[in-house]
Amino acid sequence: IDVIVVRQPDGSFQCSPFHVRFGKLGVLRSREKVVDIEINGEPVDLHMKLGDNGEAFFVEQNENMEVPAYLCTSPIPQEAPEKVEETPEGLLGTGSGARRKKRRRKRVRSDPHLRE
């Protein structure tokens, strides 16, 4: 991807917002994956980490204070799974997390012998 970076008057850099997400094949054992970054084709000492859903994010160390485990990464928010019950008609759930099964419609056949 292309990201625009601009040097600020104080000498720091600021870039345009971006996000990176990899497909399911790229995230097998995602906890072991590190994304290497190149700037203008040159590798730099900057890396991203892959989350469980394939999202890549930066992780910064902070020596001044302890960060709780749930804040150490920036995962994509997901709805918590709710109680879901399987029925012949599909799925029934107590919350918005339940999905209905798609039902196939029966194809109506027109019999050429009955058209007369």
C-alpha positions, -999 to +999 in steps of 0.1 A: +000+000+000+010+036-004+011+059+026+019+096+025+043+108+052+050+145+059+078+159+080+064+182+106+080+215+117+093+199+149+111+172+128+086+144+136+067+126+108+030+122+104+013+099+079-021+095+063-043+069+080-041+033+068-050-002+077-038-036+067-057-069+068-046-102+054-068-131+043-074-163+062-046-181+044-021-155+055-031-156+092-026-192+100-009-191+134-013-153+133+002-148+168+036-158+153+034-134+124+052-101+122+048-077+093+080-062+080+078-027+067+097-012+038+099+025+029+107+032-008+117-004-011+142-003+017+136-023+049+133-003+081+134-012+118+096-010+121+072-039+124+035-047+128+019-076+145-010-097+131-042-102+151-064-132+151-086-118+123-058-109+100-056-072+110-021-058+113-013-032+139+017-015+156+028-024+191+047+001+211+066-006+243+059+016+272+084+015+301+066+042+322+035+021+330+021-013+328-005-019+301-032-044+308-032-074+285-064-065+268-049-031+257-016-046+244-031-051+209-058-034+189-081-061+177-112-055+155-142-053+178-165-083+176-198-091+191-196-117+218-212-150+209-246-153+224-267-184+232-278-198+198-303-226+194-305-248+163-341-254+150-354-270+118-361-235+104-326-222+111-308-206+140-325-188+168-305-166+192-311-143+221-291-115+206-280-099+174-251-123+170-274-151+157-276-157+120-304-174+101-296-202+078-303-195+042-331-218+029-331-230-006-363-224-025-378-254-043-376-250-080-410-251-096-409-274-125-433-270-154-443-303-169-448-300-207-475-326-205-496-306-181-495-273-201-523-284-225 
